Every structure is written in C-alpha cells, then in structure tokens.
Amino acid sequence: MVKVISLSNEAYEKLSGIKNGKSFSEVVVELVDKGDRKKDIMKFAGVFAGDKEWTDTMEDVIKDRENFKLRGVNFDVLH
C-alpha cells in the first residue's frame, strides 16, 4: 500500500541528498532501522562496569526516587 506524505523543503533536500539511487522509501526505512532504540541502547551495556562511584551514585538516585511522594493537589481551589 502506498501512502502520500508531505515533507518540508529542508527534509526533502536532506533525504534527496543521501538517497544515492535508492527510493525515498528505502532511505526512510534505513534511517528508522538505524535509530532502533533496542539496538542503540545495547552499545552502552557494560560501559560503567567497574565504576563503583557511578554505580553507588545511581543506586542512591534510584532509592531517592522510590521514596519520592507527590504532594496532594486540591482542585477545588482552582475553580
């Protein structure tokens, strides 16, 4: 199925400049696949291994978030 989309002139020029004989659809699919978050996040696996100061700090931040409580809001005063 084909869909029609609109692009700004800037977006069109950028896509056109990198397509190198490929269709616009192929270029968009390649760009989206490159931006796949599951793949990207894996490059950070183990980056902080052995950095005790950083892991201790992150552990403290996580514990602080677990204990964080939002204040109650009285919406009656807003009317």
Biopython code that builds the backbone (N, CA, C, O; Angstrom):
import numpy as np
from Bio.PDB.StructureBuilder import StructureBuilder

atoms = [
    (1, "MET", "N", (0.844, -1.164, 0.000)),
    (1, "MET", "CA", (0.000, 0.000, 0.000)),
    (1, "MET", "C", (0.899, 1.241, 0.000)),
    (1, "MET", "O", (1.923, 1.271, 0.683)),
    (2, "VAL", "N", (0.524, 2.227, -0.742)),
    (2, "VAL", "CA", (1.284, 3.463, -0.851)),
    (2, "VAL", "C", (0.584, 4.551, -0.058)),
    (2, "VAL", "O", (-0.640, 4.673, -0.108)),
    (3, "LYS", "N", (1.359, 5.344, 0.675)),
    (3, "LYS", "CA", (0.840, 6.483, 1.435)),
    (3, "LYS", "C", (1.511, 7.743, 0.924)),
    (3, "LYS", "O", (2.684, 7.722, 0.551)),
    (4, "VAL", "N", (0.788, 8.812, 0.906)),
    (4, "VAL", "CA", (1.326, 10.101, 0.499)),
    (4, "VAL", "C", (1.633, 10.900, 1.756)),
    (4, "VAL", "O", (0.787, 11.021, 2.642)),
    (5, "ILE", "N", (2.856, 11.451, 1.835)),
    (5, "ILE", "CA", (3.237, 12.280, 2.977)),
    (5, "ILE", "C", (3.776, 13.604, 2.467)),
    (5, "ILE", "O", (4.169, 13.713, 1.306)),
    (6, "SER", "N", (3.796, 14.587, 3.313)),
    (6, "SER", "CA", (4.362, 15.890, 2.973)),
    (6, "SER", "C", (5.649, 16.091, 3.757)),
    (6, "SER", "O", (5.740, 15.724, 4.928)),
    (7, "LEU", "N", (6.629, 16.671, 3.108)),
    (7, "LEU", "CA", (7.903, 16.990, 3.743)),
    (7, "LEU", "C", (8.201, 18.465, 3.548)),
    (7, "LEU", "O", (7.806, 19.066, 2.550)),
    (8, "SER", "N", (8.899, 19.036, 4.508)),
    (8, "SER", "CA", (9.385, 20.397, 4.311)),
    (8, "SER", "C", (10.445, 20.355, 3.214)),
    (8, "SER", "O", (10.987, 19.293, 2.909)),
    (9, "ASN", "N", (10.734, 21.501, 2.629)),
    (9, "ASN", "CA", (11.786, 21.554, 1.610)),
    (9, "ASN", "C", (13.114, 21.088, 2.182)),
    (9, "ASN", "O", (13.884, 20.404, 1.507)),
    (10, "GLU", "N", (13.384, 21.464, 3.439)),
    (10, "GLU", "CA", (14.636, 21.062, 4.082)),
    (10, "GLU", "C", (14.717, 19.541, 4.221)),
    (10, "GLU", "O", (15.751, 18.947, 3.914)),
    (11, "ALA", "N", (13.636, 18.909, 4.681)),
    (11, "ALA", "CA", (13.623, 17.453, 4.840)),
    (11, "ALA", "C", (13.786, 16.764, 3.490)),
    (11, "ALA", "O", (14.529, 15.790, 3.369)),
    (12, "TYR", "N", (13.091, 17.272, 2.479)),
    (12, "TYR", "CA", (13.194, 16.700, 1.141)),
    (12, "TYR", "C", (14.629, 16.765, 0.627)),
    (12, "TYR", "O", (15.149, 15.781, 0.100)),
    (13, "GLU", "N", (15.261, 17.911, 0.779)),
    (13, "GLU", "CA", (16.633, 18.086, 0.299)),
    (13, "GLU", "C", (17.602, 17.150, 1.032)),
    (13, "GLU", "O", (18.504, 16.579, 0.419)),
    (14, "LYS", "N", (17.407, 16.999, 2.348)),
    (14, "LYS", "CA", (18.289, 16.117, 3.111)),
    (14, "LYS", "C", (18.114, 14.662, 2.688)),
    (14, "LYS", "O", (19.100, 13.947, 2.505)),
    (15, "LEU", "N", (16.873, 14.222, 2.532)),
    (15, "LEU", "CA", (16.632, 12.849, 2.078)),
    (15, "LEU", "C", (17.157, 12.643, 0.659)),
    (15, "LEU", "O", (17.773, 11.623, 0.350)),
    (16, "SER", "N", (16.904, 13.615, -0.179)),
    (16, "SER", "CA", (17.341, 13.526, -1.567)),
    (16, "SER", "C", (18.866, 13.435, -1.648)),
    (16, "SER", "O", (19.414, 12.735, -2.500)),
    (17, "GLY", "N", (19.535, 14.147, -0.753)),
    (17, "GLY", "CA", (20.998, 14.159, -0.756)),
    (17, "GLY", "C", (21.636, 12.857, -0.308)),
    (17, "GLY", "O", (22.805, 12.616, -0.610)),
    (18, "ILE", "N", (20.901, 12.009, 0.404)),
    (18, "ILE", "CA", (21.501, 10.765, 0.895)),
    (18, "ILE", "C", (20.937, 9.515, 0.221)),
    (18, "ILE", "O", (21.333, 8.400, 0.560)),
    (19, "LYS", "N", (20.027, 9.688, -0.721)),
    (19, "LYS", "CA", (19.368, 8.507, -1.271)),
    (19, "LYS", "C", (20.232, 7.714, -2.246)),
    (19, "LYS", "O", (20.024, 6.508, -2.379)),
    (20, "ASN", "N", (21.184, 8.328, -2.930)),
    (20, "ASN", "CA", (22.138, 7.620, -3.788)),
    (20, "ASN", "C", (21.503, 6.526, -4.643)),
    (20, "ASN", "O", (21.941, 5.376, -4.601)),
    (21, "GLY", "N", (20.485, 6.869, -5.410)),
    (21, "GLY", "CA", (19.855, 5.915, -6.314)),
    (21, "GLY", "C", (18.787, 5.044, -5.671)),
    (21, "GLY", "O", (18.113, 4.279, -6.361)),
    (22, "LYS", "N", (18.624, 5.151, -4.361)),
    (22, "LYS", "CA", (17.580, 4.382, -3.671)),
    (22, "LYS", "C", (16.280, 5.171, -3.718)),
    (22, "LYS", "O", (16.276, 6.373, -3.985)),
    (23, "SER", "N", (15.190, 4.484, -3.457)),
    (23, "SER", "CA", (13.908, 5.181, -3.377)),
    (23, "SER", "C", (13.840, 5.918, -2.037)),
    (23, "SER", "O", (14.572, 5.599, -1.101)),
    (24, "PHE", "N", (12.957, 6.898, -1.965)),
    (24, "PHE", "CA", (12.774, 7.612, -0.709)),
    (24, "PHE", "C", (12.310, 6.630, 0.381)),
    (24, "PHE", "O", (12.717, 6.753, 1.537)),
    (25, "SER", "N", (11.475, 5.674, 0.020)),
    (25, "SER", "CA", (11.005, 4.680, 0.993)),
    (25, "SER", "C", (12.166, 3.882, 1.562)),
    (25, "SER", "O", (12.232, 3.652, 2.770)),
    (26, "GLU", "N", (13.082, 3.461, 0.696)),
    (26, "GLU", "CA", (14.244, 2.702, 1.174)),
    (26, "GLU", "C", (15.088, 3.532, 2.131)),
    (26, "GLU", "O", (15.571, 3.023, 3.142)),
    (27, "VAL", "N", (15.264, 4.805, 1.810)),
    (27, "VAL", "CA", (16.066, 5.687, 2.662)),
    (27, "VAL", "C", (15.403, 5.865, 4.023)),
    (27, "VAL", "O", (16.073, 5.799, 5.053)),
    (28, "VAL", "N", (14.103, 6.088, 4.031)),
    (28, "VAL", "CA", (13.381, 6.270, 5.294)),
    (28, "VAL", "C", (13.467, 5.006, 6.142)),
    (28, "VAL", "O", (13.718, 5.087, 7.344)),
    (29, "VAL", "N", (13.262, 3.848, 5.537)),
    (29, "VAL", "CA", (13.332, 2.581, 6.282)),
    (29, "VAL", "C", (14.733, 2.394, 6.867)),
    (29, "VAL", "O", (14.864, 1.996, 8.025)),
    (30, "GLU", "N", (15.775, 2.672, 6.095)),
    (30, "GLU", "CA", (17.148, 2.540, 6.595)),
    (30, "GLU", "C", (17.396, 3.471, 7.772)),
    (30, "GLU", "O", (18.003, 3.070, 8.765)),
    (31, "LEU", "N", (16.930, 4.712, 7.667)),
    (31, "LEU", "CA", (17.133, 5.675, 8.749)),
    (31, "LEU", "C", (16.389, 5.261, 10.014)),
    (31, "LEU", "O", (16.913, 5.397, 11.119)),
    (32, "VAL", "N", (15.187, 4.764, 9.855)),
    (32, "VAL", "CA", (14.413, 4.321, 11.016)),
    (32, "VAL", "C", (15.078, 3.100, 11.650)),
    (32, "VAL", "O", (15.167, 3.005, 12.875)),
    (33, "ASP", "N", (15.541, 2.172, 10.824)),
    (33, "ASP", "CA", (16.211, 0.980, 11.354)),
    (33, "ASP", "C", (17.494, 1.350, 12.093)),
    (33, "ASP", "O", (17.817, 0.735, 13.109)),
    (34, "LYS", "N", (18.227, 2.342, 11.600)),
    (34, "LYS", "CA", (19.447, 2.794, 12.282)),
    (34, "LYS", "C", (19.115, 3.387, 13.639)),
    (34, "LYS", "O", (19.915, 3.295, 14.570)),
    (35, "GLY", "N", (17.964, 3.985, 13.758)),
    (35, "GLY", "CA", (17.558, 4.613, 15.003)),
    (35, "GLY", "C", (16.835, 3.678, 15.941)),
    (35, "GLY", "O", (16.259, 4.127, 16.932)),
    (36, "ASP", "N", (16.848, 2.383, 15.656)),
    (36, "ASP", "CA", (16.172, 1.396, 16.503)),
    (36, "ASP", "C", (16.762, 1.461, 17.909)),
    (36, "ASP", "O", (17.937, 1.156, 18.112)),
    (37, "ARG", "N", (15.938, 1.860, 18.876)),
    (37, "ARG", "CA", (16.415, 2.073, 20.241)),
    (37, "ARG", "C", (16.940, 0.803, 20.884)),
    (37, "ARG", "O", (17.867, 0.864, 21.692)),
    (38, "LYS", "N", (16.380, -0.326, 20.550)),
    (38, "LYS", "CA", (16.853, -1.573, 21.145)),
    (38, "LYS", "C", (18.290, -1.840, 20.740)),
    (38, "LYS", "O", (19.092, -2.300, 21.553)),
    (39, "LYS", "N", (18.615, -1.562, 19.516)),
    (39, "LYS", "CA", (19.983, -1.765, 19.058)),
    (39, "LYS", "C", (20.907, -0.715, 19.677)),
    (39, "LYS", "O", (21.994, -1.054, 20.143)),
    (40, "ASP", "N", (20.495, 0.536, 19.686)),
    (40, "ASP", "CA", (21.329, 1.618, 20.176)),
    (40, "ASP", "C", (21.654, 1.478, 21.653)),
    (40, "ASP", "O", (22.790, 1.731, 22.054)),
    (41, "ILE", "N", (20.709, 1.088, 22.456)),
    (41, "ILE", "CA", (20.943, 1.023, 23.897)),
    (41, "ILE", "C", (21.950, -0.069, 24.253)),
    (41, "ILE", "O", (22.648, 0.042, 25.261)),
    (42, "MET", "N", (22.031, -1.103, 23.451)),
    (42, "MET", "CA", (22.948, -2.188, 23.740)),
    (42, "MET", "C", (24.412, -1.759, 23.635)),
    (42, "MET", "O", (25.274, -2.403, 24.233)),
    (43, "LYS", "N", (24.713, -0.713, 22.908)),
    (43, "LYS", "CA", (26.104, -0.280, 22.823)),
    (43, "LYS", "C", (26.594, 0.310, 24.146)),
    (43, "LYS", "O", (27.794, 0.511, 24.330)),
    (44, "PHE", "N", (25.661, 0.587, 25.071)),
    (44, "PHE", "CA", (26.048, 1.120, 26.376)),
    (44, "PHE", "C", (26.200, 0.028, 27.435)),
    (44, "PHE", "O", (26.622, 0.310, 28.557)),
    (45, "ALA", "N", (25.865, -1.203, 27.090)),
    (45, "ALA", "CA", (25.951, -2.301, 28.052)),
    (45, "ALA", "C", (27.386, -2.437, 28.562)),
    (45, "ALA", "O", (28.325, -2.559, 27.775)),
    (46, "GLY", "N", (27.542, -2.414, 29.870)),
    (46, "GLY", "CA", (28.848, -2.595, 30.490)),
    (46, "GLY", "C", (29.739, -1.373, 30.505)),
    (46, "GLY", "O", (30.875, -1.456, 30.973)),
    (47, "VAL", "N", (29.266, -0.237, 30.009)),
    (47, "VAL", "CA", (30.093, 0.962, 29.941)),
    (47, "VAL", "C", (30.576, 1.390, 31.322)),
    (47, "VAL", "O", (31.711, 1.842, 31.475)),
    (48, "PHE", "N", (29.714, 1.248, 32.327)),
    (48, "PHE", "CA", (30.074, 1.703, 33.665)),
    (48, "PHE", "C", (30.535, 0.569, 34.580)),
    (48, "PHE", "O", (30.665, 0.757, 35.789)),
    (49, "ALA", "N", (30.777, -0.583, 34.014)),
    (49, "ALA", "CA", (31.253, -1.707, 34.822)),
    (49, "ALA", "C", (32.579, -1.321, 35.471)),
    (49, "ALA", "O", (33.482, -0.810, 34.810)),
    (50, "GLY", "N", (32.678, -1.571, 36.752)),
    (50, "GLY", "CA", (33.912, -1.263, 37.462)),
    (50, "GLY", "C", (33.996, 0.156, 37.976)),
    (50, "GLY", "O", (34.965, 0.504, 38.652)),
    (51, "ASP", "N", (33.000, 0.995, 37.675)),
    (51, "ASP", "CA", (32.992, 2.375, 38.150)),
    (51, "ASP", "C", (32.108, 2.446, 39.399)),
    (51, "ASP", "O", (30.931, 2.800, 39.321)),
    (52, "LYS", "N", (32.690, 2.105, 40.543)),
    (52, "LYS", "CA", (31.944, 1.994, 41.800)),
    (52, "LYS", "C", (31.305, 3.324, 42.195)),
    (52, "LYS", "O", (30.178, 3.338, 42.690)),
    (53, "GLU", "N", (31.995, 4.430, 41.988)),
    (53, "GLU", "CA", (31.441, 5.743, 42.359)),
    (53, "GLU", "C", (30.147, 6.014, 41.577)),
    (53, "GLU", "O", (29.154, 6.463, 42.148)),
    (54, "TRP", "N", (30.169, 5.738, 40.269)),
    (54, "TRP", "CA", (28.988, 5.990, 39.450)),
    (54, "TRP", "C", (27.850, 5.066, 39.855)),
    (54, "TRP", "O", (26.713, 5.516, 39.996)),
    (55, "THR", "N", (28.138, 3.774, 40.047)),
    (55, "THR", "CA", (27.064, 2.844, 40.395)),
    (55, "THR", "C", (26.492, 3.161, 41.769)),
    (55, "THR", "O", (25.288, 3.011, 41.978)),
    (56, "ASP", "N", (27.324, 3.596, 42.709)),
    (56, "ASP", "CA", (26.817, 3.997, 44.027)),
    (56, "ASP", "C", (25.913, 5.219, 43.917)),
    (56, "ASP", "O", (24.868, 5.289, 44.564)),
    (57, "THR", "N", (26.320, 6.176, 43.100)),
    (57, "THR", "CA", (25.509, 7.382, 42.896)),
    (57, "THR", "C", (24.168, 7.024, 42.277)),
    (57, "THR", "O", (23.131, 7.519, 42.719)),
    (58, "MET", "N", (24.176, 6.166, 41.254)),
    (58, "MET", "CA", (22.923, 5.783, 40.606)),
    (58, "MET", "C", (22.028, 5.010, 41.557)),
    (58, "MET", "O", (20.808, 5.174, 41.532)),
    (59, "GLU", "N", (22.613, 4.177, 42.387)),
    (59, "GLU", "CA", (21.832, 3.438, 43.373)),
    (59, "GLU", "C", (21.139, 4.406, 44.337)),
    (59, "GLU", "O", (19.975, 4.215, 44.689)),
    (60, "ASP", "N", (21.870, 5.449, 44.761)),
    (60, "ASP", "CA", (21.275, 6.464, 45.645)),
    (60, "ASP", "C", (20.134, 7.206, 44.950)),
    (60, "ASP", "O", (19.098, 7.466, 45.561)),
    (61, "VAL", "N", (20.324, 7.543, 43.682)),
    (61, "VAL", "CA", (19.284, 8.249, 42.923)),
    (61, "VAL", "C", (18.036, 7.389, 42.818)),
    (61, "VAL", "O", (16.920, 7.879, 42.997)),
    (62, "ILE", "N", (18.221, 6.123, 42.530)),
    (62, "ILE", "CA", (17.081, 5.210, 42.398)),
    (62, "ILE", "C", (16.356, 5.067, 43.729)),
    (62, "ILE", "O", (15.126, 5.069, 43.770)),
    (63, "LYS", "N", (17.104, 4.943, 44.810)),
    (63, "LYS", "CA", (16.479, 4.844, 46.130)),
    (63, "LYS", "C", (15.704, 6.109, 46.459)),
    (63, "LYS", "O", (14.608, 6.036, 47.015)),
    (64, "ASP", "N", (16.266, 7.284, 46.119)),
    (64, "ASP", "CA", (15.566, 8.551, 46.357)),
    (64, "ASP", "C", (14.254, 8.596, 45.582)),
    (64, "ASP", "O", (13.246, 9.070, 46.104)),
    (65, "ARG", "N", (14.255, 8.114, 44.358)),
    (65, "ARG", "CA", (13.033, 8.107, 43.547)),
    (65, "ARG", "C", (11.988, 7.160, 44.124)),
    (65, "ARG", "O", (10.790, 7.437, 44.052)),
    (66, "GLU", "N", (12.432, 6.049, 44.693)),
    (66, "GLU", "CA", (11.498, 5.098, 45.294)),
    (66, "GLU", "C", (10.780, 5.719, 46.493)),
    (66, "GLU", "O", (9.629, 5.384, 46.773)),
    (67, "ASN", "N", (11.461, 6.623, 47.199)),
    (67, "ASN", "CA", (10.892, 7.255, 48.385)),
    (67, "ASN", "C", (10.164, 8.559, 48.077)),
    (67, "ASN", "O", (9.561, 9.155, 48.969)),
    (68, "PHE", "N", (10.213, 9.000, 46.846)),
    (68, "PHE", "CA", (9.601, 10.273, 46.455)),
    (68, "PHE", "C", (8.080, 10.166, 46.453)),
    (68, "PHE", "O", (7.520, 9.202, 45.930)),
    (69, "LYS", "N", (7.424, 11.146, 47.033)),
    (69, "LYS", "CA", (5.967, 11.172, 47.040)),
    (69, "LYS", "C", (5.488, 12.526, 46.517)),
    (69, "LYS", "O", (6.030, 13.572, 46.875)),
    (70, "LEU", "N", (4.480, 12.485, 45.678)),
    (70, "LEU", "CA", (3.901, 13.723, 45.166)),
    (70, "LEU", "C", (2.990, 14.344, 46.211)),
    (70, "LEU", "O", (2.337, 13.639, 46.981)),
    (71, "ARG", "N", (2.955, 15.651, 46.230)),
    (71, "ARG", "CA", (2.030, 16.332, 47.120)),
    (71, "ARG", "C", (0.625, 16.186, 46.563)),
    (71, "ARG", "O", (0.424, 16.115, 45.351)),
    (72, "GLY", "N", (-0.325, 16.144, 47.451)),
    (72, "GLY", "CA", (-1.717, 16.118, 47.021)),
    (72, "GLY", "C", (-2.113, 17.473, 46.451)),
    (72, "GLY", "O", (-1.629, 18.506, 46.913)),
    (73, "VAL", "N", (-2.967, 17.476, 45.477)),
    (73, "VAL", "CA", (-3.431, 18.715, 44.860)),
    (73, "VAL", "C", (-4.917, 18.850, 45.116)),
    (73, "VAL", "O", (-5.691, 17.924, 44.872)),
    (74, "ASN", "N", (-5.305, 20.013, 45.611)),
    (74, "ASN", "CA", (-6.712, 20.297, 45.858)),
    (74, "ASN", "C", (-7.242, 21.066, 44.655)),
    (74, "ASN", "O", (-6.976, 22.260, 44.514)),
    (75, "PHE", "N", (-7.991, 20.388, 43.788)),
    (75, "PHE", "CA", (-8.502, 21.025, 42.583)),
    (75, "PHE", "C", (-9.677, 21.946, 42.866)),
    (75, "PHE", "O", (-10.049, 22.747, 42.008)),
    (76, "ASP", "N", (-10.270, 21.848, 44.057)),
    (76, "ASP", "CA", (-11.396, 22.719, 44.400)),
    (76, "ASP", "C", (-10.985, 24.173, 44.453)),
    (76, "ASP", "O", (-11.800, 25.044, 44.146)),
    (77, "VAL", "N", (-9.768, 24.469, 44.825)),
    (77, "VAL", "CA", (-9.318, 25.867, 44.922)),
    (77, "VAL", "C", (-9.062, 26.472, 43.548)),
    (77, "VAL", "O", (-8.904, 27.687, 43.434)),
    (78, "LEU", "N", (-9.017, 25.667, 42.527)),
    (78, "LEU", "CA", (-8.756, 26.175, 41.179)),
    (78, "LEU", "C", (-10.022, 26.698, 40.496)),
    (78, "LEU", "O", (-9.940, 27.333, 39.445)),
    (79, "HIS", "N", (-11.175, 26.437, 41.078)),
    (79, "HIS", "CA", (-12.434, 26.871, 40.453)),
    (79, "HIS", "C", (-12.817, 28.247, 40.908)),
    (79, "HIS", "O", (-13.847, 28.773, 40.486)),
]
sb = StructureBuilder()
sb.init_structure("model")
sb.init_model(0)
sb.init_chain("A")
sb.init_seg("    ")
for serial, (resi, resn, name, xyz) in enumerate(atoms, 1):
    if name == "N":
        sb.init_residue(resn, " ", resi, " ")
    sb.init_atom(name, np.array(xyz, "f"), 0.0, 1.0, " ", f" {name:<3s}", serial, name[0])
structure = sb.get_structure()
